[in-house]
Amino acid sequence: MRQLVFLALVLVLHMIPLVAFSQNTDPALQPLAFLSGRWTNDSAEGQEEEYWSQATGRSMVGTFRVLKDGDAVFYEFWVIEVEDGSAIFKMKHFDRGLLGREEKAEMVRLTLSVRDGQDVLFSKSDGSLSLRYQRHGDELVSTLRRVKEGKTKEDVFHLHRSKG
């Protein structure tokens, strides 16, 4: 009897990953499906690479890095998680050597505020920070907008779908 219970437990534990990966994508993430894939660009700052996973369950993950002379000099890691029915973009920044810029429990948090086809906007409620993604065929344009002390600064990234 003990062996039968043990065998049943082992079978159940092996099925948990299958169930987890077969979950339906939360409806709040479905408008973000166009982001999935690898996107690259060569700029004055260096080689830029952005990667988005497919949405699975209630989250999707992504990374961004800048390479200069073959070495990574900057990283961003993020997740988009569904909280109370809304897609929340959570991001942390790292320098070379994976040295974090934010404290352990701190992160940039932006809420999906506008979506229209392949055009989405994540923003802080006070308007001080926003991140907009627009896809035009094989080009992904991301615009980071910061407002501080009445001054606005925008950084625009033009990335192209990578074949590899």
N, C-alpha and C positions, 0 to 999 in steps of 0.2 A: 504493500500500500504506500509506503513511504517513497519508494522509487517511482510510483505512478504520479504522486503529487509533485515530486521533483521534476519529472519529465514534463508535466503540464506547465509548471512554472517556467522552465527553460523555453518551451515553445511560446508562451505568452511574451516573455521578455524579448525573444527574437522578432516577434511580430510588431512590437512597439515602433521601431524605426520605419517599417513599411506603412503603418497607419499615419505616422507623423508626416511622411513625405507625400502621401496621397491626399492630404487635406486640400480642400478647395481654397482658392485664393479669396481673401476677404474682399467684398465689393469696393471698399474704400481704396484698395490698391490697384484695382483693374485699370483705372485711367492712366496709371504710370507704366504700363507694360511696354510702351514705346521706348523707354529708357534702357531696357535690357540690352546688354552686349558690351563690347570693348570699343572705346572711342579714343582717338589719338590726334595729336597736333604737334608740329614743330613751331616754336615761337621764339622770340628774343629771350625769354626766360629759360628756355630749354625744351626738352621733349616732354610733352604733357600726355598723360595716359589716365583715362577714367574707365572704370569697369562697374557695371550694374548687373546684379544677379536677376533672375526672374523672381517675381513675387511668388512666395509659397506660404500658404496659411495666412498669417497676420503680419508678415514682415518681408522686407527685401533688404539686401546689403549692397554696399558699394565702397569703392576706393578711388582715390585720386593721388597721383604722384607726379613730381617734376624731376626729371633727370637732367643733369648738366655734366657734360664730358663723361658720360657713362655712369655717373654716380647719382643716386637718389639724394635730393637735398630737402625735400618736403613731402609730407604725406597727409592725407585726410582719410579717415575711416568713418563710415556712417551707416546708419540703419534707418529705415522708415518702418515704423511700427504703428499699428492701429491702436488708438486709445480712445475709448468712448465713441467709437464710430468714425473718428477722424484720423487721417494719415499724418503722423508727426515725424519730421525729419530731425534726426539726432546726429550730431557730428562732433568729432574730436580731431585736433590738429597735432602733428608730430614733426619734429625736425629729424635730421639724419641721426641714426642710432636709435630711433624710436623713442626719442625724448619728448614726452608730452608737454604741450603748451598749457593745457587746462589742468586744473587740479583733478584728482581722482574721480570725484563725484560730479564734477562740472562738465557741461557740454553745451554746444549751441543747439537750441531747440527752435524749430520753425514749424508752423502749422500749414498744411495745404489749404490755401485760401481761395485760389481760382484754378479752374481747370476747363480747358476748351480744346478738345481733340488732342493734338500733340503739342500742347502749350500749357504748362503748369507753373504755378507760382506758390512758393513756400515763403511765409513771412512771419515776423514777430508782430504781435497785436499792436505795438506802439509805432510800427512803421520804421523802426531804426535799422532793420536788416531784412533783406529779402533775397531770394534765390529763384530765378526764373529759368526754366528749361523749355526750349522750343526746338522741335525737330522738323527739318525740311529734307525729306529723302534720306540721304546718307550723311547729312550734316546735323550735328547737335550743337545748339548755341546755348551756353549758360551765361546768365548775367547776374553777377553778385553786386547788390546795391546796398551801400551803407550810408546812413544819415547820422551825423554827429555835429552837435552845436550848430545846427542850421546848414551845414555844408554836406553836399551829396557827392559820393565817390562811387563810380561804377567800374567794375572789371568785367570784360566780355571775353569769353573763351569760345573759340570756333573749333569744334572737334569733328572728326570724320570717322565713320564706321570703319573699323579695322577688319581686314579680311582674315587676319591670323589670330 
